Amino acid sequence: MLTHSFEDLSQTFRVLLESDRKFKQLISVDRPEAVGTLETAINAKLNAFHNLYDLMYQELGNPVNWYLTPQLCVILAIRNARHHNKANRIRSIYNFHTQTCDSPQDKKQYLYVDFPASPEEDGGDFFDVPLSWSDLDLFLSLPRSESRLRPDARDLIRDYINADALEAEAERVGISKAQIFFNFVPLTLNAGIAIHPYIKYHVTPNSVESKSFLDLFESVGPAVTTRHEYKILEFSLPK
């Protein structure tokens, strides 16, 4: 079952990348379809991680506590918010902009926070899937009965992504907390790296994707989440 679950997770890494490419092709033609395709890929990845979490608990006896491991806890937090319809479901910038502007074509400024690739990965970079920091921070502040997280999860995740620094940068450039977005993609890579030691001897990869990602999670360095790359986005969407 772990092999099948890891296969699903590996395929979602491929699907998210393909959805990003399709998004860029479709956004000027059919905005709702472009955004819907990307959102579906995000949810598939989150659910694949959660399925692996369940199976690791059942089959391996909880070798790593996901709720005490920040690389994994942040993934569970985003998944729980979306699955249980909390904190606006941790909106992508595309849904946030559409929901908060009179028209998608309105222009608005956002602070985009990316996490650089490991210094070991010369020239490494990530494609962009911006999610709302204010939504995630709101979710982390909910009672445990709603978030299903441990009481210390908020500090664990905030420390992991150096939230104080990104909020200070937003204040410095005059952008509200509600307009901060972070890149989801490097967080998923770090989560894959975090689980690799616990599953590598229990998974038999059968596809190109599962073989590639099992090797990748062992060989690549994690994204650096305590250092940030900032960009002020002048953002609008097609009608």
C-alpha positions as CSV (number, residue, x, y, z in Angstrom):
1,M,0.0,0.0,0.0
2,L,2.9,2.4,0.7
3,T,4.2,1.8,-2.8
4,H,0.8,2.7,-4.3
5,S,0.5,5.7,-2.0
6,F,3.9,7.0,-3.0
7,E,3.1,6.4,-6.6
8,D,0.0,8.7,-6.2
9,L,2.1,11.3,-4.5
10,S,4.8,11.2,-7.3
11,Q,2.1,11.6,-10.0
12,T,0.8,14.7,-8.2
13,F,4.2,16.3,-8.5
14,R,4.0,15.8,-12.2
15,V,0.4,16.9,-12.4
16,L,1.0,20.1,-10.5
17,L,3.8,21.1,-12.9
18,E,1.7,20.3,-15.9
19,S,-1.2,22.2,-14.4
20,D,1.1,25.2,-14.0
21,R,2.1,25.0,-17.7
22,K,-1.6,24.6,-18.7
23,F,-2.5,27.6,-16.5
24,K,-0.1,29.9,-18.4
25,Q,-1.6,28.7,-21.7
26,L,-5.2,29.0,-20.6
27,I,-5.4,32.0,-18.3
28,S,-5.9,34.6,-21.1
29,V,-8.5,32.3,-22.8
30,D,-10.5,30.7,-20.0
31,R,-9.6,32.0,-16.6
32,P,-12.1,29.8,-14.5
33,E,-10.8,26.7,-16.2
34,A,-7.2,27.6,-15.8
35,V,-7.6,28.4,-12.1
36,G,-9.8,25.3,-11.5
37,T,-7.3,23.0,-13.1
38,L,-4.5,24.4,-10.9
39,E,-6.6,24.2,-7.7
40,T,-7.5,20.6,-8.5
41,A,-3.8,19.8,-8.8
42,I,-3.0,21.5,-5.4
43,N,-5.8,19.5,-3.7
44,A,-4.6,16.3,-5.3
45,K,-1.1,16.8,-3.9
46,L,-2.3,17.7,-0.4
47,N,-4.6,14.6,-0.3
48,A,-1.8,12.4,-1.6
49,F,0.4,13.6,1.3
50,H,-2.4,13.0,3.8
51,N,-3.0,9.5,2.4
52,L,0.7,8.7,2.9
53,Y,0.5,10.1,6.4
54,D,-2.3,7.7,7.2
55,L,-0.5,4.7,5.7
56,M,2.8,5.4,7.4
57,Y,0.9,5.5,10.7
58,Q,-0.9,2.2,9.9
59,E,1.9,0.2,8.4
60,L,5.1,1.6,10.0
61,G,3.9,2.5,13.4
62,N,4.3,6.3,13.2
63,P,8.1,6.4,12.5
64,V,7.9,10.2,12.3
65,N,5.5,12.5,14.0
66,W,4.1,14.7,11.2
67,Y,2.6,17.2,13.7
68,L,6.0,17.8,15.3
69,T,8.0,18.0,12.0
70,P,7.5,21.5,10.5
71,Q,8.1,20.4,6.9
72,L,5.2,17.9,7.3
73,C,3.0,19.9,9.7
74,V,2.6,22.8,7.3
75,I,1.4,20.4,4.6
76,L,-1.2,18.9,7.0
77,A,-2.3,22.3,8.0
78,I,-3.0,23.5,4.4
79,R,-4.7,20.2,3.7
80,N,-6.9,20.3,6.8
81,A,-7.9,23.9,6.0
82,R,-9.0,23.0,2.5
83,H,-10.6,19.7,3.4
84,H,-12.6,21.1,6.3
85,N,-13.4,24.4,4.7
86,K,-11.6,26.6,7.3
87,A,-9.7,29.9,6.9
88,N,-11.0,30.5,3.4
89,R,-9.5,27.1,2.4
90,I,-6.0,28.8,2.1
91,R,-6.7,30.6,-1.1
92,S,-4.4,30.8,-4.1
93,I,-3.6,34.3,-5.2
94,Y,-6.0,33.7,-8.2
95,N,-9.0,32.9,-6.0
96,F,-8.1,35.6,-3.5
97,H,-7.9,38.3,-6.1
98,T,-11.2,37.2,-7.8
99,Q,-13.0,37.1,-4.4
100,T,-11.7,40.4,-3.0
101,C,-11.8,42.7,-6.1
102,D,-14.8,44.1,-7.8
103,S,-13.4,42.8,-11.1
104,P,-10.6,40.3,-11.8
105,Q,-9.1,43.0,-14.0
106,D,-8.6,45.3,-11.1
107,K,-4.9,45.9,-10.4
108,K,-3.7,45.2,-6.9
109,Q,-0.3,44.9,-5.2
110,Y,0.8,41.8,-3.4
111,L,4.0,40.7,-1.7
112,Y,5.2,37.4,-3.0
113,V,7.5,35.3,-0.8
114,D,9.6,32.6,-2.4
115,F,11.9,30.2,-0.7
116,P,15.3,29.8,-2.4
117,A,16.6,26.4,-3.5
118,S,19.4,24.9,-1.4
119,P,22.8,26.5,-2.0
120,E,23.9,23.0,-3.1
121,E,21.6,23.2,-6.1
122,D,23.5,25.6,-8.3
123,G,20.9,27.5,-10.4
124,G,18.0,25.7,-8.8
125,D,14.6,27.4,-8.8
126,F,10.9,26.6,-8.3
127,F,7.8,27.4,-10.4
128,D,5.2,29.5,-8.6
129,V,2.0,28.5,-6.8
130,P,1.2,31.4,-4.5
131,L,-1.0,30.7,-1.5
132,S,-2.3,33.2,1.1
133,W,-0.2,33.7,4.2
134,S,-3.0,35.5,6.1
135,D,-5.3,32.6,5.5
136,L,-2.8,30.1,6.7
137,D,-1.9,32.2,9.8
138,L,-5.6,32.5,10.5
139,F,-6.0,28.7,10.4
140,L,-3.0,28.3,12.7
141,S,-4.8,30.5,15.2
142,L,-8.0,28.4,15.3
143,P,-8.9,26.2,18.3
144,R,-7.5,22.7,18.1
145,S,-11.1,21.4,17.6
146,E,-11.2,23.2,14.3
147,S,-7.6,23.0,13.1
148,R,-6.9,19.4,14.3
149,L,-3.4,20.6,15.0
150,R,-1.3,20.6,18.2
151,P,-1.3,23.8,20.3
152,D,2.3,24.4,19.4
153,A,1.8,24.0,15.6
154,R,1.5,27.8,15.0
155,D,4.9,28.6,16.5
156,L,6.4,25.5,14.8
157,I,5.2,26.6,11.3
158,R,5.9,30.3,11.8
159,D,9.4,29.5,12.9
160,Y,9.9,27.1,10.0
161,I,9.1,29.8,7.4
162,N,10.4,32.7,9.4
163,A,7.0,34.4,9.4
164,D,8.2,37.3,11.5
165,A,10.6,38.3,8.8
166,L,8.1,38.1,5.9
167,E,5.6,40.1,7.9
168,A,8.2,42.7,8.8
169,E,9.1,43.0,5.1
170,A,5.4,43.5,4.2
171,E,5.2,46.3,6.8
172,R,8.4,47.9,5.5
173,V,7.1,48.1,1.9
174,G,3.6,49.2,3.0
175,I,1.7,46.0,2.1
176,S,-0.9,44.5,4.5
177,K,-0.7,41.0,5.9
178,A,-3.7,40.1,3.9
179,Q,-1.7,40.7,0.7
180,I,1.2,38.4,1.5
181,F,1.5,35.2,-0.6
182,F,4.0,32.4,-0.3
183,N,5.2,29.7,-2.7
184,F,3.6,26.3,-2.0
185,V,6.0,24.4,-4.3
186,P,9.2,24.4,-2.3
187,L,7.3,23.4,0.8
188,T,6.1,20.2,-1.0
189,L,9.7,19.4,-2.0
190,N,10.8,19.8,1.6
191,A,8.0,17.5,2.8
192,G,9.0,14.8,0.3
193,I,12.6,15.1,1.6
194,A,11.4,14.8,5.2
195,I,9.5,11.5,4.6
196,H,12.1,9.9,2.4
197,P,14.3,8.3,5.1
198,Y,11.2,6.6,6.6
199,I,9.7,5.1,3.4
200,K,12.7,4.4,1.1
201,Y,13.0,0.8,2.1
202,H,9.2,0.2,2.0
203,V,8.5,1.5,-1.5
204,T,9.1,-0.3,-4.7
205,P,8.8,2.3,-7.5
206,N,7.3,1.1,-10.7
207,S,6.8,4.2,-12.8
208,V,9.3,6.8,-14.1
209,E,7.7,9.4,-11.8
210,S,8.0,7.3,-8.6
211,K,11.6,6.3,-9.4
212,S,12.5,9.9,-10.2
213,F,11.0,11.4,-7.1
214,L,12.3,8.7,-4.8
215,D,15.8,9.5,-6.1
216,L,15.2,13.2,-6.0
217,F,14.1,13.3,-2.4
218,E,17.3,11.5,-1.4
219,S,19.7,13.6,-3.5
220,V,18.4,17.1,-3.6
221,G,18.9,19.7,-0.9
222,P,15.8,21.3,0.8
223,A,14.6,24.7,0.0
224,V,15.8,27.3,2.5
225,T,12.6,28.5,4.3
226,T,14.2,30.9,6.8
227,R,15.6,33.1,3.9
228,H,13.2,34.7,1.5
229,E,13.1,36.1,-2.0
230,Y,10.6,39.0,-2.1
231,K,8.8,40.4,-5.1
232,I,6.1,43.0,-5.2
233,L,3.5,41.9,-7.7
234,E,1.4,44.3,-9.7
235,F,-1.4,41.8,-10.2
236,S,-4.6,41.5,-12.3
237,L,-6.4,38.7,-14.1
238,P,-8.3,38.5,-17.3
239,K,-12.1,39.0,-17.1
